[in-house]
């Protein structure tokens, strides 16, 4: 039996709606009435109805604000508005809030009952669809993880693929954590009750720390974090270790965790996922119950580690700036340090090589180097793990750098910087549309997303996401200053369909909430 709540500031109308329709006879349970939006919120949180019938024009909190709050907490709740002719202008706003329907006062009871029955039927259909989707989603998520971490020649739009399995990237930073459960047998991890408990623990902690979780195998979960500010390995490690403690309290299962680097573009989460996966492949060496990354795979007690770290930072910058000769010089210096030290183990050298090749493939892809794909990367990774000498391993790195150098020399003959101007023109004209992403703009001007991202940084000194955010926030400030329009309207006009997320971005950009900005400007 589905629950119904009636909200109207007119007591006579509330009483009439309560008694004129024999709710129970039609399979509904009338669980309460409220005279204003504020009272209704408390009642709705307590009763969790499937359908809310509400007036629009009410004191304290009107129906629109009520709908906004209800939808933010319980998006599956169906809302039917009742409105007088003088309130009809609100109908458009109601539809934007995805209200099920609205009726003009005076309301005909038969018409209202018909709308309630339609809402109830649609609710049942959606619940069944969501149940079916929930059952198949874990399998889709595992298949996607396999696609992201195994060799393939097929280009993958990471953001769209994740969205298709229920994972929406939020940003502004992105990092992947892979956790594997140290269980006695796979049968244990096939226990759906156990997996549900583990997923609930993870989801609860991710809710506090901005992130999502998906299945990555029978005994693995992939966590995607979207921190509001840049964090380092220490913070990621601390969060993961705390999460492991919480999982152990509930299940007494130990876990191993690996994490990738933190990135600033949504599509780059694929690299973080791959890095976490490559690190997990070294679990048999690092041991169970550990939290580590590719950067941790080299012995940290060597006196040469400090020199290596400094050169690695230079290597990153050289590849980002498209300087293969400089990068090759740095690789030669790294080779010399390792030879002279006579301390590095073969395993240390292999781990360093995997890290450098992963770095090169990631950064060089931003220059539209077609050589870089997951099949090539995995092939290089396997070659390195079979090589027995430092010379052979570094020769592979240098030959890869040489291929990149030849590509960059060809590219210098062409002037590609006008592409950024084309991208900016498109963004300036379409910033108000929700679907404006780096991937979309790259498709419009016929280049890859990583390539466009790198051009933006080189030519403009900022990343694409920051440019788009700045443009949208400046337009929002203009709207707040010139017009008396509501926050959700401004959000919609500058490309946000989620007013709460818009407000968060606005506060971060300006230092003011939308309400504070209106008062001070």
C-alpha positions in Angstrom: 0.0 0.0 0.0 1.5 3.3 -1.1 1.6 6.3 1.3 0.1 9.7 0.4 0.6 13.0 2.3 -1.5 16.2 1.7 0.0 19.7 2.1 -2.2 22.8 1.9 -2.5 25.9 4.1 -6.4 25.8 3.7 -7.8 23.5 6.4 -11.1 23.1 4.6 -9.3 21.9 1.4 -7.2 19.5 3.5 -10.2 18.0 5.1 -12.1 17.7 1.8 -9.1 15.9 0.1 -8.8 13.6 3.1 -12.5 12.5 3.1 -13.7 13.0 -0.5 -11.5 10.2 -1.9 -11.7 6.7 -0.3 -7.9 6.3 -0.3 -7.7 2.9 1.2 -10.2 1.5 -1.2 -7.9 2.4 -4.1 -4.8 0.9 -2.4 -3.4 4.1 -0.8 -2.7 4.9 2.8 -3.2 8.6 3.8 -0.4 9.0 6.4 -0.8 12.7 7.3 -1.5 16.3 6.5 0.5 19.5 6.8 -0.5 23.2 6.6 2.9 24.5 5.3 6.1 23.3 3.7 8.2 23.3 6.9 5.7 21.1 8.7 5.5 18.9 5.6 9.2 18.3 5.5 9.2 16.8 9.0 6.2 14.7 8.2 7.7 13.5 4.9 11.0 12.5 6.5 9.1 10.6 9.2 6.6 8.8 6.9 8.6 8.4 3.7 5.5 8.6 1.4 5.6 7.7 -2.3 3.2 10.5 -3.3 2.9 14.1 -2.0 -0.1 16.3 -3.0 0.7 19.9 -2.3 -0.5 23.5 -2.8 2.2 25.8 -4.3 1.4 29.1 -2.7 1.8 28.6 1.1 3.3 30.6 4.0 6.8 29.9 5.6 7.9 27.5 2.8 6.1 27.4 -0.5 5.5 24.3 -2.6 8.4 24.9 -4.9 10.9 25.0 -2.1 9.2 22.0 -0.5 9.6 20.1 -3.8 13.2 21.1 -4.1 14.1 19.8 -0.6 12.1 16.6 -1.0 13.7 15.8 -4.4 17.2 16.4 -3.0 16.7 13.9 -0.2 14.1 11.5 -1.8 14.3 11.8 -5.6 11.9 8.8 -6.0 9.0 10.7 -4.2 6.2 11.8 -6.6 4.8 15.3 -6.2 1.5 16.5 -7.6 0.9 20.3 -7.3 -2.4 22.1 -6.9 -2.4 25.7 -8.1 -4.8 28.6 -8.6 -4.8 30.6 -11.8 -2.8 33.4 -10.2 -0.1 30.8 -9.4 0.0 29.3 -12.9 3.3 31.0 -13.6 4.9 28.6 -11.1 4.0 25.6 -13.2 7.0 26.1 -15.4 9.3 26.0 -12.3 7.5 23.0 -11.0 8.3 21.0 -14.2 12.0 22.0 -13.9 12.0 20.4 -10.5 10.6 17.2 -12.1 7.3 17.4 -10.3 5.0 14.6 -11.6 2.1 16.9 -12.5 0.0 19.9 -11.5 -3.7 20.5 -11.3 -5.7 23.8 -11.4 -7.9 24.7 -8.4 -10.6 24.0 -7.7 -9.4 20.4 -8.0 -11.8 17.8 -9.3 -11.5 14.7 -7.0 -11.8 12.2 -9.9 -9.1 14.0 -11.8 -6.8 14.1 -8.7 -7.4 10.4 -8.1 -6.5 9.6 -11.7 -3.3 11.5 -11.4 -2.4 9.8 -8.1 -3.1 6.4 -9.7 -0.8 7.3 -12.6 1.9 8.4 -10.3 1.6 5.2 -8.3 1.8 3.1 -11.4 4.9 5.0 -12.6 6.5 4.6 -9.2 6.0 0.8 -9.3 7.5 0.6 -12.8 10.5 2.7 -11.8 11.0 0.6 -8.7 11.0 -2.6 -10.7 13.4 -1.1 -13.3 15.8 0.1 -10.5 15.7 -3.3 -8.9 16.6 -5.0 -12.2 19.3 -2.4 -12.8 20.7 -3.0 -9.3 20.9 -6.7 -10.0 22.9 -6.3 -13.3 25.0 -3.2 -12.4 27.7 -5.2 -10.5 28.4 -7.3 -13.6 28.5 -4.2 -15.8 30.9 -2.5 -13.4 33.2 -5.5 -13.3 33.2 -5.6 -17.1 34.1 -1.9 -17.3 36.9 -2.3 -14.8 38.3 -5.1 -17.1 38.0 -2.8 -20.1 39.9 0.0 -18.3 42.8 -2.2 -17.1 43.3 -4.8 -19.9 44.8 -4.4 -23.4 42.4 -3.0 -26.0 42.6 -1.0 -29.2 39.1 0.4 -28.7 39.0 4.1 -27.6 37.2 4.4 -24.3 35.3 7.5 -23.1 36.0 6.9 -19.4 33.5 9.5 -18.2 30.6 8.2 -20.3 31.4 4.6 -19.5 31.4 5.2 -15.8 28.2 7.1 -16.1 26.6 4.1 -17.8 27.2 2.0 -14.7 25.9 4.6 -12.3 29.1 6.5 -11.5 29.0 10.2 -12.1 32.4 12.0 -11.8 32.1 15.2 -9.7 35.6 16.6 -9.2 37.4 18.9 -9.1 40.1 16.3 -8.3 40.0 12.6 -9.1 41.8 9.6 -7.6 41.2 5.8 -7.7 41.7 3.4 -4.8 41.5 -0.4 -5.4 40.8 -2.6 -2.4 41.1 -6.4 -2.4 39.8 -8.7 0.3 42.2 -11.3 1.8 39.6 -14.1 2.1 40.2 -17.8 2.4 38.2 -18.6 -0.8 36.2 -16.9 -3.5 33.1 -18.7 -2.2 33.3 -16.4 0.8 33.2 -13.3 -1.3 30.3 -14.7 -3.3 28.2 -14.3 -0.1 25.9 -11.4 -1.2 25.1 -10.5 2.5 28.8 -10.1 3.2 29.4 -8.0 0.1 26.4 -5.8 1.0 27.8 -5.1 4.5 31.2 -4.2 3.1 29.6 -2.0 0.4 27.5 -0.2 3.0 30.6 0.5 5.1 32.5 1.9 2.1 29.5 3.9 0.9 29.0 5.5 4.3 32.7 6.6 4.5 32.6 7.8 0.9 29.5 9.9 1.6 31.6 11.8 4.2 34.6 12.1 1.8 33.0 12.7 -1.6 33.3 9.6 -3.7 31.7 6.5 -5.3 32.3 2.8 -5.2 31.9 0.1 -7.8 32.7 -3.6 -8.1 36.0 -4.5 -9.7 35.8 -8.3 -9.3 34.5 -11.0 -7.0 36.9 -9.9 -4.3 37.6 -6.3 -5.3 36.0 -2.9 -5.0 37.1 0.2 -6.8 36.7 3.5 -4.9 36.7 6.8 -6.9 37.4 9.9 -4.7 36.5 13.4 -5.8 38.2 15.7 -3.2 37.4 19.4 -3.2 41.1 20.2 -2.8 44.3 18.6 -3.8 45.4 15.8 -1.4 48.6 13.8 -1.2 49.6 10.2 -0.7 49.6 10.6 3.1 45.9 11.6 3.2 44.8 8.9 0.7 46.7 6.3 2.8 45.2 7.5 6.0 41.7 7.4 4.6 42.2 3.9 3.2 43.6 2.5 6.4 40.7 4.0 8.4 38.3 2.4 5.9 40.0 -1.0 6.4 39.6 -0.7 10.2 35.8 0.0 9.7 35.5 -3.0 7.4 37.3 -5.3 9.8 35.0 -4.2 12.7 32.0 -5.4 10.7 33.4 -8.4 9.0 36.8 -9.4 10.5 38.1 -9.5 6.9 41.6 -8.0 6.2 42.1 -6.0 3.0 44.9 -4.8 0.8 44.7 -1.4 -0.9 46.5 0.4 -3.7 45.9 3.9 -5.2 46.8 5.9 -8.3 47.9 9.4 -8.6 45.5 12.4 -8.2 44.3 14.1 -11.4 42.4 17.3 -12.3 40.5 16.2 -15.4 37.6 13.7 -15.3 38.9 11.5 -18.2 42.3 11.1 -16.3 40.6 9.0 -13.7 41.3 6.1 -16.1 45.0 6.6 -15.5 44.6 6.6 -11.8 42.5 3.3 -12.1 45.2 1.7 -14.2 48.0 2.8 -11.8 46.1 1.3 -8.8 45.6 -1.9 -10.8 49.3 -2.2 -11.7 50.2 -1.7 -8.1 47.8 -4.4 -7.0 49.6 -6.8 -9.4 52.6 -6.5 -7.0 50.5 -7.6 -4.0 52.4 -10.9 -3.9 55.6 -9.0 -3.3 54.4 -6.2 -1.0 52.3 -8.5 1.1 48.7 -8.6 2.2 47.1 -6.0 4.4 49.2 -3.2 3.0 48.2 0.2 1.5 50.6 1.4 -1.2 51.0 2.9 -4.7 53.4 2.6 -7.6 55.6 5.2 -5.9 56.0 3.0 -2.9 57.3 0.0 -4.8 60.9 1.1 -4.7 62.9 0.5 -1.5 62.8 3.7 0.6 65.9 3.0 2.6 68.3 3.7 -0.2 70.6 6.8 0.0 69.9 7.5 -3.6 66.1 7.8 -3.1 66.3 11.6 -2.6 68.2 12.2 -5.9 65.7 9.9 -7.7 62.7 11.8 -6.4 64.1 15.1 -7.5 64.9 13.8 -11.0 61.5 12.2 -11.3 59.9 15.6 -10.6 62.0 17.1 -13.4 61.0 14.2 -15.7 57.3 14.9 -15.1 57.7 18.5 -16.0 59.8 17.8 -19.1 57.2 15.4 -20.5 54.4 17.8 -19.7 56.2 20.5 -21.7 56.9 18.3 -24.6 60.7 18.1 -24.2 61.8 14.6 -25.2 65.6 15.5 -25.4 65.5 16.9 -21.8 63.5 13.8 -20.7 66.1 11.5 -22.2 68.9 13.3 -20.4 67.0 12.9 -17.1 66.5 9.2 -17.8 70.3 8.8 -18.4 71.0 10.5 -15.1 68.6 8.2 -13.3 70.4 5.3 -15.0 73.8 6.5 -13.8 72.5 7.0 -10.2 71.2 3.4 -10.1 74.5 2.0 -11.6 76.7 4.0 -9.3 74.7 3.1 -6.2 75.0 -0.6 -6.6 72.2 -0.9 -4.1 69.1 -1.1 -6.3 67.6 -4.6 -6.5 66.3 -5.9 -9.9 62.8 -5.6 -8.4 63.4 -2.0 -7.5 64.6 -1.2 -11.1 61.6 -3.0 -12.6 59.2 -1.0 -10.4 60.9 2.3 -11.3 60.6 1.4 -15.0 56.9 0.6 -14.8 56.4 3.9 -13.1 58.3 5.9 -15.7 56.7 4.2 -18.6 53.2 4.7 -17.1 54.1 8.4 -16.6 55.4 8.7 -20.2 52.3 7.1 -21.7 50.0 9.2 -19.6 51.6 12.6 -20.2 52.5 11.9 -23.9 48.9 11.0 -24.7 48.1 14.6 -24.0 50.2 15.5 -27.0 47.9 13.3 -29.1 50.6 10.6 -29.5 48.7 7.7 -31.0 51.4 5.3 -29.8 49.9 5.4 -26.3 47.1 2.9 -25.6 46.5 0.4 -22.9 47.6 -2.5 -25.1 51.1 -0.9 -25.7 51.4 0.0 -22.0 50.6 -3.5 -20.8 53.0 -5.0 -23.4 55.8 -2.7 -22.1 54.9 -3.6 -18.6 55.2 -7.3 -19.3 58.5 -6.8 -21.1 60.0 -5.0 -18.1 58.9 -7.7 -15.7 60.8 -10.3 -17.8 64.0 -8.3 -18.3 67.0 -9.3 -16.2 69.4 -6.3 -16.5 69.3 -2.6 -15.8 70.7 -1.9 -19.3 67.9 -3.7 -21.1 65.2 -2.1 -19.0 66.5 1.5 -19.6 67.1 0.8 -23.3 63.3 0.0 -23.5 62.5 3.4 -21.9 64.9 5.3 -24.1 63.6 3.6 -27.3 60.1 4.7 -26.2 61.3 8.2 -25.7 62.9 8.2 -29.1 59.6 7.3 -30.7 57.9 10.1 -28.9 60.7 12.5 -29.9 60.1 11.7 -33.6 56.4 12.3 -33.1 57.1 15.7 -31.4 59.5 16.8 -34.2 56.7 16.2 -36.8 54.2 18.1 -34.7 56.5 21.2 -34.4 56.0 21.6 -38.2 52.3 22.3 -37.6 50.8 25.1 -35.6 48.2 23.6 -33.3 47.6 26.4 -30.9 44.6 27.7 -32.9 42.8 24.7 -31.6 42.6 26.3 -28.2 41.0 29.4 -29.7 38.4 27.1 -31.4 37.7 25.4 -28.1 37.3 28.6 -26.2 34.9 30.0 -28.9 32.8 26.8 -28.5 32.8 27.0 -24.7 31.9 30.8 -24.7 28.9 30.0 -26.9 27.7 26.9 -25.1 28.7 27.3 -21.4 25.0 27.4 -20.4 24.5 23.9 -21.6 25.0 21.0 -19.1 26.8 18.7 -21.5 29.9 21.0 -22.1 32.8 18.8 -21.1 36.4 18.5 -22.2 35.5 15.3 -24.1 32.6 17.0 -25.9 34.7 20.1 -27.0 37.5 17.8 -28.1 35.0 15.9 -30.3 33.7 19.1 -31.8 37.2 20.3 -32.9 38.3 16.7 -33.9 41.1 16.1 -31.4 41.5 13.8 -28.4 40.6 15.1 -24.9 44.1 14.6 -23.4 45.6 16.5 -26.3 43.2 19.4 -25.9 43.8 19.4 -22.2 47.5 19.7 -22.6 47.3 22.5 -25.2 45.1 24.4 -22.8 47.7 24.2 -20.0 50.6 25.0 -22.3 49.0 28.0 -24.1 46.7 29.5 -21.4 48.4 28.3 -18.2 45.2 26.8 -16.8 43.3 23.6 -17.3 40.1 23.3 -19.2 38.0 22.7 -16.1 39.2 25.9 -14.5 38.5 27.9 -17.6 34.9 26.6 -17.9 34.3 27.1 -14.1 35.6 30.7 -14.2 33.4 31.5 -17.2 30.3 30.1 -15.6 30.9 31.7 -12.3 31.5 35.2 -13.9 28.2 34.8 -15.8 26.5 33.7 -12.6 27.8 36.8 -10.8 26.4 39.0 -13.6 23.0 37.4 -13.3 22.9 37.8 -9.5 23.9 41.5 -9.8 21.5 42.4 -12.5 18.4 40.3 -11.9 16.3 39.2 -9.0 16.2 35.6 -10.0 16.4 32.5 -7.8 19.6 30.5 -7.3 18.3 27.4 -9.2 17.4 29.6 -12.2 20.9 31.1 -12.2 22.3 27.6 -11.9 20.3 26.4 -14.9 21.3 29.4 -17.0 25.0 28.7 -16.5 24.9 25.0 -17.2 24.2 23.3 -13.8 21.2 21.1 -13.3 22.0 20.6 -9.6 21.5 23.9 -7.6 23.3 22.4 -4.6 26.4 21.6 -6.6 26.3 25.0 -8.3 26.1 26.7 -4.8 29.1 24.7 -3.7 31.1 25.7 -6.8 30.0 29.4 -6.4 31.1 29.5 -2.7 34.5 28.0 -3.6 35.0 30.4 -6.5 33.8 33.7 -4.9 34.0 33.0 -1.1 30.3 33.8 -0.8 27.2 31.7 -0.9 24.7 32.9 -3.6 22.6 34.5 -0.8 25.6 36.2 0.7 26.7 37.5 -2.7 23.2 39.0 -3.4 23.4 40.9 -0.1 26.9 42.3 -0.5 26.7 43.1 -4.2 
